[in-house]
Amino acid sequence: MPLPPAPTKRAALLSADALEAPVRTHAKTTRKTEHAEPAHKTAALDLFDSRSGGGEARHPAAYLPKEPARQAKDTDSYHKEPQAAVRPEPAAKAKKPRHTGPAKLFVLDTNVLMHDPMCLFRFEEHDIFLPMIVLEELDGHKKGMTEVARNARQTSRTLDALAGTTGADIAKGLKLDTTGHKEAGGCLFFQTKPLDYSLPMSLPQGKADNQILGVVEALRKEYAPREVVLVSKDINMRVKARALGLATDDYQNDKTLEDGDMLYAGSLALPADFWTRQSKTIESWQQGSHTFYRITGPIVGSLLINQFVFFEAPGEPPLYARVTEIRAKTAVLKTLKDYTHLKNAVWGITTRNREQNFAMNLLMDPEVDFVTLAGTAGTGKTLMALASGLTQVLDDRRYTEIIMTRATVSVGEDIGFLPGTEEEKMGPWMGALDDNLEVLGKNDSGSGEWGRAATNELIRSRIKVKSMNFMRGRTFLNKYVIIDEAPNLTPKQMKTLITRAGPGTKIICMGNLAQIDTPYLTEGSSGMTYAVDRFKGWPHGGHITLARGERSRLADFASEVL
């Protein structure tokens, strides 16, 4: 039989008439077999899977659709199935416009545009109105190299692109979907004429905030009964708007979570009747020093890859495991290495509680490239990250060096410029590094004073302290990167740092979400919250929230009562 013609484009399916008709009759049954397998298995074994059909290789014709109209749909799913295995989240994220009522008119404050230059396309089917004073304030903030100035320039470019599209008419409103953002179904309106409004005499008429409030008042009267809403990041402005009886709201799209308590914790307690429910269907096997369990049931739907599960009950042996595989309605649990035992000490450090043991399993796993550690003061985040880093750099030779950086945000007043080189300038910010290195250096008690001095010199030579300001464009190869005080980073800064990772690099982000010193960030909009939410369920990433402090009884009590 002659070979069929080659596909005409990358990853295209063969045409229906390329092979003989009798062979195509098995398409329906084979496709069911294909979808019964998990996406990450079918990605590499699509055409030749020796495990299906009694050990025989599946014929390429089994993947041919019977109807040409379905071919594009099947090709699309062919591309998207491997992605679904990496990110176990719903594939369809596009929000359908709500048509239950008339579209609202949102008046944007300047700080919203300077906070998120893409905010114009985040309001679905609703319309947007920009007062003339907002454009004036944008023009005043466009100079400089700060994040605010960059966002102001980006907003101006977006407005220019919308106004420059073919057939655009500012008087009738600019369609927001003309530049490719199909999720935006509304129009953008500019203030093209003076508006008649009256504000209380106690509000100065020349202030920009008060002029915006006046515009909202005039639009509410002009477009009644249509709802006109002021969107602002300024709390005081929203308070004044409510005092005047105007509808107002905060810009919510920048918040990953509405409530910090909803943050993915990384661990899950198994129910008390877990073993009795799984007694008939559970499978277990031994591989090396680890035991694997294959479980079924409704609990599988709430599990994620690399999530830790634990079972603790009086009178029964505890179980501490990590989810390593989720396939349809089954999940595989892998028992953990016990780092609480002295024989498994990492650079002389043993873990003291359950969550620390979870974190150390992530830090020491070479298959996990990205780790986030959240927890209050004294939970051991920096100490564990440094101990595992020194072990893998100096003992295992898995990485070449440790790179440590942090957000340089002051708690109080700034003390001014710092002298010296980049590393010397970062010295005052790295007090946590010095404190933990002192603890790790004391563990080498058998080598004497000279031996400890030589060890400290070796450790210092393998730890580089870098500033975030010069990270753009860099690529880290086989590095162990520690990002301290990660909650003080914006999502954009977090993306900039994580994308520096090259082959063989591991990144650890850690911090306390209750200690955010950046004035415009909250627990819901922090870059660390953003990273935890986006990376959960990724096979090469993990997160754990450390619950119990181990610094001292004074620090633990202060964290609870102060």
C-alpha positions as CSV (number, residue, x, y, z in Angstrom):
1,M,0.0,0.0,0.0
2,P,1.5,3.4,-0.9
3,L,2.3,5.8,1.9
4,P,-0.3,8.6,2.5
5,P,0.7,12.1,1.6
6,A,2.5,14.1,4.3
7,P,0.5,16.7,6.3
8,T,0.5,20.2,4.8
9,K,1.0,22.1,8.0
10,R,2.5,21.5,11.5
11,A,0.6,19.0,13.6
12,A,-2.2,18.7,11.1
13,L,-4.3,15.6,10.8
14,L,-4.2,13.5,7.7
15,S,-7.1,14.1,5.3
16,A,-10.0,11.7,5.3
17,D,-9.3,10.3,1.8
18,A,-5.6,9.7,2.5
19,L,-6.2,6.2,3.8
20,E,-8.6,3.4,2.9
21,A,-12.2,3.7,4.0
22,P,-12.5,0.4,5.9
23,V,-9.7,1.4,8.2
24,R,-11.6,4.6,9.2
25,T,-14.4,2.7,10.7
26,H,-12.6,2.4,14.0
27,A,-12.4,6.1,14.6
28,K,-15.2,6.4,17.1
29,T,-14.0,3.6,19.4
30,T,-10.4,4.6,19.3
31,R,-11.2,8.3,20.0
32,K,-13.0,7.2,23.2
33,T,-9.9,5.2,24.2
34,E,-7.8,8.3,23.6
35,H,-9.9,10.5,25.8
36,A,-9.9,7.9,28.5
37,E,-6.2,8.4,28.9
38,P,-4.9,11.5,30.7
39,A,-3.8,14.4,28.6
40,H,-0.2,14.3,29.6
41,K,0.1,10.6,28.5
42,T,-1.6,11.1,25.1
43,A,0.6,14.1,24.3
44,A,3.6,11.9,23.5
45,L,1.7,8.7,22.7
46,D,-1.0,9.9,20.4
47,L,-0.4,7.9,17.3
48,F,1.5,4.8,18.7
49,D,0.4,3.7,22.1
50,S,1.5,0.2,22.8
51,R,-0.5,-0.1,26.0
52,S,-3.9,0.3,24.3
53,G,-5.8,-2.2,22.2
54,G,-4.1,-5.3,23.8
55,G,-0.6,-4.1,23.1
56,E,-1.0,-3.3,19.4
57,A,0.1,0.1,18.0
58,R,-2.9,2.2,17.1
59,H,-3.2,3.1,13.4
60,P,-2.9,6.8,12.4
61,A,-6.2,6.4,10.6
62,A,-8.0,5.8,13.9
63,Y,-7.6,9.6,14.6
64,L,-9.3,10.7,11.4
65,P,-12.7,12.3,11.8
66,K,-15.6,11.0,9.7
67,E,-16.9,14.4,8.8
68,P,-14.7,17.2,7.4
69,A,-16.6,19.8,9.5
70,R,-15.3,18.3,12.7
71,Q,-11.6,18.2,11.6
72,A,-10.8,21.8,12.9
73,K,-12.4,21.1,16.2
74,D,-10.4,17.9,16.7
75,T,-7.2,19.5,15.6
76,D,-7.7,22.2,18.2
77,S,-8.3,19.7,21.0
78,Y,-5.1,17.9,19.8
79,H,-3.1,20.9,20.6
80,K,-4.8,21.8,23.9
81,E,-4.8,18.4,25.7
82,P,-1.1,18.5,26.8
83,Q,-1.7,22.0,28.2
84,A,-4.6,20.8,30.3
85,A,-2.3,18.3,32.0
86,V,0.1,21.1,33.0
87,R,-2.6,23.5,34.3
88,P,-5.6,21.6,35.7
89,E,-7.9,24.6,35.4
90,P,-11.0,25.2,33.3
91,A,-9.9,25.8,29.7
92,A,-12.7,28.2,28.9
93,K,-11.9,31.4,30.9
94,A,-13.6,33.9,28.6
95,K,-16.5,35.5,30.4
96,K,-19.7,35.8,28.5
97,P,-21.3,39.3,28.5
98,R,-24.2,39.5,30.7
99,H,-27.3,40.8,29.0
100,T,-29.7,40.7,32.0
101,G,-29.9,44.5,32.1
102,P,-28.6,47.7,30.5
103,A,-24.9,48.2,30.3
104,K,-23.4,50.4,33.0
105,L,-21.3,53.5,32.4
106,F,-18.0,53.5,34.3
107,V,-16.1,56.7,34.9
108,L,-12.4,55.9,35.4
109,D,-10.2,57.8,37.8
110,T,-6.6,58.6,36.7
111,N,-5.1,56.3,39.3
112,V,-6.9,53.3,37.8
113,L,-5.3,53.9,34.4
114,M,-1.9,54.4,35.9
115,H,-2.3,51.2,38.0
116,D,-3.3,49.0,35.1
117,P,-2.9,50.3,31.6
118,M,-5.1,47.4,30.3
119,C,-8.0,48.3,32.5
120,L,-9.9,49.7,29.5
121,F,-10.6,46.1,28.4
122,R,-11.6,44.6,31.7
123,F,-15.2,45.9,31.9
124,E,-16.8,43.3,29.6
125,E,-19.9,44.7,27.9
126,H,-20.0,48.0,29.9
127,D,-19.1,51.4,28.6
128,I,-16.2,53.6,29.8
129,F,-16.1,57.4,30.2
130,L,-12.9,59.4,30.6
131,P,-13.2,63.1,31.8
132,M,-10.9,65.6,30.2
133,I,-9.1,66.2,33.5
134,V,-8.0,62.5,33.5
135,L,-6.2,63.0,30.2
136,E,-4.6,66.1,31.6
137,E,-3.3,64.2,34.7
138,L,-2.0,61.3,32.5
139,D,0.0,63.9,30.5
140,G,1.5,65.2,33.7
141,H,2.7,61.7,34.9
142,K,4.2,60.4,31.7
143,K,7.7,61.6,32.3
144,G,10.2,59.4,34.1
145,M,11.3,55.8,34.5
146,T,9.0,54.8,37.3
147,E,6.3,52.1,37.0
148,V,3.6,54.9,37.1
149,A,5.2,56.8,34.3
150,R,5.5,53.6,32.1
151,N,1.8,52.8,32.7
152,A,0.8,56.4,31.9
153,R,2.7,56.2,28.5
154,Q,1.2,52.7,27.8
155,T,-2.3,54.1,28.5
156,S,-1.7,57.0,26.1
157,R,-0.6,54.6,23.4
158,T,-3.7,52.5,23.9
159,L,-6.0,55.5,23.6
160,D,-4.2,56.6,20.5
161,A,-4.6,53.2,18.9
162,L,-8.3,53.1,19.7
163,A,-8.8,56.6,18.2
164,G,-6.8,55.8,15.1
165,T,-8.8,52.8,14.0
166,T,-10.6,53.0,10.7
167,G,-14.1,54.6,11.0
168,A,-13.5,55.7,14.7
169,D,-15.8,58.5,15.8
170,I,-15.1,60.0,19.2
171,A,-18.5,61.7,19.3
172,K,-20.3,58.3,19.0
173,G,-17.8,56.4,21.1
174,L,-14.8,54.2,20.3
175,K,-15.4,50.5,20.1
176,L,-13.1,48.8,22.6
177,D,-12.8,45.6,20.6
178,T,-11.3,47.2,17.5
179,T,-7.7,46.6,18.6
180,G,-8.1,42.8,19.1
181,H,-9.5,42.7,22.7
182,K,-12.6,40.8,21.9
183,E,-13.6,40.4,25.6
184,A,-14.4,44.1,25.7
185,G,-17.8,44.7,24.2
186,G,-18.5,48.3,25.3
187,C,-17.5,51.7,24.0
188,L,-15.1,54.4,25.2
189,F,-16.4,57.9,25.5
190,F,-14.4,61.1,26.0
191,Q,-15.6,64.3,27.5
192,T,-16.0,66.5,24.4
193,K,-18.2,69.3,25.9
194,P,-18.6,71.1,29.2
195,L,-20.9,69.4,31.6
196,D,-23.2,71.3,34.0
197,Y,-22.9,70.2,37.6
198,S,-23.0,71.7,41.0
199,L,-21.0,70.6,44.0
200,P,-21.0,71.7,47.7
201,M,-19.1,74.9,48.4
202,S,-16.9,73.0,50.8
203,L,-15.2,71.1,47.9
204,P,-12.6,73.3,46.1
205,Q,-13.7,73.6,42.4
206,G,-10.1,73.6,41.0
207,K,-9.0,70.2,42.4
208,A,-8.9,67.4,39.9
209,D,-10.7,64.9,42.1
210,N,-13.6,67.2,42.6
211,Q,-13.9,67.9,38.9
212,I,-14.2,64.1,38.3
213,L,-16.9,63.9,41.0
214,G,-18.7,66.8,39.2
215,V,-18.5,64.9,35.9
216,V,-20.0,61.8,37.5
217,E,-22.8,63.9,39.0
218,A,-23.6,65.4,35.6
219,L,-23.5,62.1,33.8
220,R,-25.9,60.6,36.4
221,K,-28.4,63.2,35.6
222,E,-27.9,63.1,31.8
223,Y,-28.1,59.3,31.5
224,A,-30.7,58.6,34.1
225,P,-32.0,55.9,34.8
226,R,-28.7,54.3,33.5
227,E,-26.3,53.4,36.3
228,V,-23.1,55.6,36.3
229,V,-20.3,54.3,38.5
230,L,-17.0,55.9,39.5
231,V,-14.1,53.5,39.6
232,S,-11.1,54.7,41.7
233,K,-8.2,53.3,43.7
234,D,-8.3,56.4,45.9
235,I,-10.2,55.5,49.2
236,N,-10.8,59.1,50.1
237,M,-12.3,59.9,46.7
238,R,-14.7,56.9,47.1
239,V,-15.7,58.2,50.5
240,K,-16.5,61.6,49.1
241,A,-18.4,60.1,46.2
242,R,-20.6,58.1,48.6
243,A,-21.1,61.2,50.7
244,L,-22.5,62.9,47.6
245,G,-24.8,60.0,46.9
246,L,-22.8,58.8,43.9
247,A,-22.2,55.1,43.0
248,T,-18.5,54.2,43.3
249,D,-16.4,51.1,43.5
250,D,-12.8,50.0,43.8
251,Y,-10.9,48.5,40.8
252,Q,-11.1,44.8,41.5
253,N,-9.4,43.2,38.5
254,D,-5.9,43.5,39.9
255,K,-6.9,41.4,42.9
256,T,-6.1,37.7,42.6
257,L,-8.1,36.9,45.6
258,E,-10.9,38.8,47.4
259,D,-9.9,37.4,50.7
260,G,-6.4,36.5,51.9
261,D,-7.8,33.5,53.8
262,M,-8.8,31.9,50.4
263,L,-5.1,31.6,49.4
264,Y,-4.1,28.0,48.4
265,A,-2.4,26.5,51.5
266,G,-0.6,23.7,49.7
267,S,-1.8,21.0,52.2
268,L,-5.1,19.2,52.9
269,A,-6.2,17.2,55.9
270,L,-7.7,13.9,55.0
271,P,-11.1,13.1,56.6
272,A,-11.3,10.8,59.6
273,D,-13.0,8.0,57.7
274,F,-10.5,8.1,54.9
275,W,-9.0,4.6,55.4
276,T,-12.5,3.0,55.9
277,R,-13.8,4.5,52.7
278,Q,-10.7,3.6,50.7
279,S,-10.2,0.1,52.1
280,K,-11.8,-1.7,49.2
281,T,-10.4,0.3,46.3
282,I,-7.0,1.5,47.4
283,E,-3.9,0.2,45.7
284,S,-0.4,0.4,47.2
285,W,3.1,-0.5,46.2
286,Q,6.7,0.1,47.3
287,Q,9.3,1.9,45.2
288,G,12.6,2.5,46.9
289,S,12.0,4.1,50.3
290,H,8.7,5.6,49.3
291,T,5.2,4.0,49.4
292,F,2.6,4.9,46.7
293,Y,-1.2,4.8,47.2
294,R,-3.7,5.0,44.4
295,I,-7.0,6.4,45.7
296,T,-10.4,7.1,44.3
297,G,-13.5,8.9,45.4
298,P,-14.9,12.4,45.5
299,I,-11.8,13.7,47.3
300,V,-9.8,13.4,44.1
301,G,-11.7,16.3,42.6
302,S,-10.3,18.7,45.3
303,L,-6.7,17.6,44.9
304,L,-3.9,19.2,42.9
305,I,-0.5,18.0,41.7
306,N,2.2,18.5,44.4
307,Q,-0.4,19.2,47.1
308,F,0.4,17.6,50.4
309,V,-2.2,15.5,52.3
310,F,-1.9,14.2,55.8
311,F,-3.9,11.9,58.1
312,E,-3.6,12.2,61.8
313,A,-5.9,10.3,64.2
314,P,-5.3,9.1,67.8
315,G,-4.4,5.4,67.9
316,E,-3.6,5.2,64.2
317,P,-0.3,5.7,62.3
318,P,-0.1,9.1,60.6
319,L,0.2,9.5,56.9
320,Y,2.1,12.3,55.2
321,A,2.1,12.2,51.4
322,R,2.2,14.3,48.3
323,V,0.0,14.1,45.2
324,T,2.1,13.0,42.3
325,E,-0.5,12.1,39.7
326,I,-4.2,12.8,39.0
327,R,-5.8,10.7,36.3
328,A,-9.6,11.0,35.7
329,K,-11.1,9.9,39.0
330,T,-7.9,8.5,40.6
331,A,-4.9,10.1,42.3
332,V,-1.6,8.7,43.3
333,L,-0.1,9.7,46.7
334,K,3.6,9.4,47.5
335,T,4.9,9.2,51.0
336,L,7.4,11.9,52.1
337,K,11.0,11.8,53.3
338,D,11.1,12.5,57.1
339,Y,13.3,15.5,57.6
340,T,12.4,15.6,61.3
341,H,14.8,12.7,61.9
342,L,18.4,13.5,62.6
343,K,19.6,11.1,60.0
344,N,18.0,13.2,57.3
345,A,19.2,16.5,58.6
346,V,19.9,19.1,55.9
347,W,23.1,21.1,56.6
348,G,22.6,20.1,60.3
349,I,19.0,21.4,60.3
350,T,16.0,19.2,61.1
351,T,12.4,20.3,60.6
352,R,10.3,20.7,63.7
353,N,6.7,20.5,62.5
354,R,4.5,19.0,59.8
355,E,4.5,22.1,57.5
356,Q,8.3,22.5,57.7
357,N,8.7,18.9,56.7
358,F,6.4,19.5,53.7
359,A,8.5,22.6,52.7
360,M,11.8,20.7,53.0
361,N,10.5,18.0,50.7
362,L,9.8,20.7,48.0
363,L,13.1,22.4,48.5
364,M,15.1,19.2,48.2
365,D,13.2,17.8,45.2
366,P,15.2,18.4,42.0
367,E,12.0,18.0,39.9
368,V,10.4,21.0,41.6
369,D,11.6,24.2,39.9
370,F,9.5,26.8,41.7
371,V,8.7,26.9,45.4
372,T,6.7,29.5,47.3
373,L,6.8,29.6,51.1
374,A,4.4,31.8,53.1
375,G,4.2,32.1,56.8
376,T,4.4,34.5,59.7
377,A,7.7,35.6,61.3
378,G,9.8,32.8,62.8
379,T,8.4,29.9,60.8
380,G,11.8,29.1,59.4
381,K,11.4,30.1,55.7
382,T,14.9,31.7,55.2
383,L,16.7,29.1,57.3
384,M,15.3,26.1,55.4
385,A,15.8,27.8,52.0
386,L,19.4,28.5,52.8
387,A,20.1,25.1,54.4
388,S,18.7,23.2,51.4
389,G,20.5,25.6,49.0
390,L,23.9,25.1,50.7
391,T,23.4,21.3,50.7
392,Q,22.5,21.2,47.0
393,V,25.3,23.7,46.0
394,L,28.2,22.4,48.1
395,D,27.4,18.8,48.8
396,D,25.3,17.6,45.8
397,R,26.8,20.0,43.3
398,R,23.3,20.3,41.8
399,Y,23.5,24.1,41.4
400,T,26.6,26.3,41.0
401,E,25.7,29.1,43.4
402,I,23.0,30.7,45.5
403,I,21.6,34.1,44.3
404,M,19.7,36.0,47.0
405,T,17.7,39.1,46.4
406,R,14.8,40.9,48.0
407,A,12.4,43.8,47.6
408,T,14.2,46.9,49.0
409,V,11.1,48.5,50.7
410,S,11.8,50.3,53.9
411,V,9.6,49.7,57.0
412,G,10.0,53.3,58.1
413,E,11.8,56.5,56.9
414,D,14.6,56.0,54.3
415,I,18.1,56.6,55.6
416,G,19.4,57.9,52.3
417,F,21.9,56.6,49.8
418,L,24.2,53.7,50.7
419,P,27.9,53.6,49.8
420,G,29.8,50.9,48.1
421,T,29.3,48.3,45.3
422,E,26.0,46.6,44.5
423,E,26.6,43.9,47.0
424,E,27.7,46.4,49.7
425,K,24.6,48.5,49.1
426,M,22.4,45.4,49.5
427,G,24.2,44.5,52.8
428,P,21.9,46.3,55.2
429,W,18.9,44.7,53.5
430,M,20.3,41.2,54.0
431,G,20.4,41.1,57.8
432,A,18.2,37.9,57.6
433,L,20.9,36.2,55.5
434,D,23.7,37.0,58.0
435,D,21.5,35.8,60.9
436,N,20.7,32.5,59.3
437,L,24.3,31.9,58.1
438,E,25.4,32.4,61.7
439,V,23.0,29.7,62.8
440,L,24.1,27.3,60.0
441,G,27.8,28.0,60.8
442,K,27.4,26.9,64.4
443,N,26.4,23.4,63.4
444,D,30.0,22.7,62.3
445,S,31.3,22.4,65.9
446,G,33.8,19.6,65.4
447,S,36.2,21.5,63.1
448,G,37.4,24.2,65.5
449,E,37.7,27.9,65.1
450,W,39.9,27.8,62.0
451,G,37.7,25.2,60.4
452,R,34.5,27.2,61.0
453,A,36.2,30.3,59.5
454,A,37.2,28.4,56.4
455,T,33.7,27.0,56.1
456,N,32.2,30.5,56.4
457,E,34.5,31.8,53.8
458,L,33.5,29.0,51.4
459,I,29.8,29.6,52.1
460,R,30.2,33.3,51.4
461,S,31.9,32.6,48.1
462,R,29.0,30.6,46.9
463,I,26.3,33.2,47.9
464,K,25.8,36.2,45.7
465,V,23.6,39.1,46.8
466,K,21.9,40.9,43.9
467,S,19.6,43.9,43.5
468,M,16.3,43.5,41.7
469,N,16.8,46.7,39.8
470,F,19.3,45.1,37.4
471,M,17.6,41.8,36.7
472,R,16.0,42.7,33.4
473,G,17.6,40.7,30.5
474,R,19.5,38.3,32.7
475,T,19.4,34.5,32.5
476,F,20.3,32.3,35.5
477,L,21.9,28.9,34.5
478,N,22.0,26.2,37.2
479,K,21.4,28.7,40.0
480,Y,19.5,28.4,43.3
481,V,17.6,31.7,43.5
482,I,16.0,32.9,46.7
483,I,13.6,35.9,46.5
484,D,13.0,37.2,50.0
485,E,10.1,39.5,51.0
486,A,8.2,38.5,47.9
487,P,4.9,39.9,49.0
488,N,6.3,43.4,48.4
489,L,6.5,42.7,44.7
490,T,3.9,43.5,42.1
491,P,2.7,40.8,39.7
492,K,4.7,42.4,36.9
493,Q,7.9,42.4,39.0
494,M,7.3,38.8,40.0
495,K,6.9,37.8,36.4
496,T,10.2,39.6,35.5
497,L,12.1,37.7,38.2
498,I,10.7,34.3,37.5
499,T,11.3,34.5,33.8
500,R,15.0,35.0,34.5
501,A,15.3,31.2,35.2
502,G,17.3,29.3,32.7
503,P,17.9,25.5,32.5
504,G,18.6,23.8,35.8
505,T,17.6,26.8,37.9
506,K,15.4,26.7,41.0
507,I,13.5,29.7,42.4
508,I,12.2,30.0,45.9
509,C,9.9,32.9,46.8
510,M,9.1,33.5,50.4
511,G,7.5,36.0,52.7
512,N,4.8,36.9,55.1
513,L,1.6,38.2,53.4
514,A,0.7,40.0,56.6
515,Q,3.8,42.2,56.3
516,I,3.4,44.2,53.1
517,D,5.3,47.5,53.2
518,T,4.6,48.6,49.6
519,P,1.8,51.3,50.0
520,Y,-0.3,50.2,47.0
521,L,-0.3,46.4,47.5
522,T,-2.6,44.2,49.6
523,E,-2.7,40.5,50.3
524,G,-5.1,40.0,47.3
525,S,-3.0,42.0,44.8
526,S,0.5,41.0,45.9
527,G,2.8,39.4,43.3
528,M,3.4,36.4,45.6
529,T,-0.4,35.8,45.9
530,Y,-0.5,36.1,42.1
531,A,2.3,33.5,41.6
532,V,0.8,31.0,44.2
533,D,-2.6,31.1,42.4
534,R,-1.1,30.7,38.9
535,F,1.4,28.0,39.7
536,K,-0.9,25.7,41.8
537,G,-1.3,22.3,40.2
538,W,1.8,22.7,38.0
539,P,3.9,19.4,38.2
540,H,7.1,21.3,38.7
541,G,5.9,23.9,41.3
542,G,4.8,23.7,44.9
543,H,3.5,25.9,47.7
544,I,3.2,25.5,51.4
545,T,1.9,27.8,54.1
546,L,3.9,27.5,57.3
547,A,1.7,27.6,60.3
548,R,3.7,27.4,63.5
549,G,6.6,29.7,64.5
550,E,9.7,28.1,65.8
551,R,11.8,31.2,66.5
552,S,11.1,31.7,70.2
553,R,8.2,31.7,72.6
554,L,8.4,35.6,72.7
555,A,8.1,35.9,68.9
556,D,5.3,33.3,68.8
557,F,3.3,35.1,71.4
558,A,3.9,38.5,69.8
559,S,2.7,37.2,66.4
560,E,-0.6,36.2,68.1
561,V,-1.4,39.1,70.4
562,L,0.1,42.2,68.7
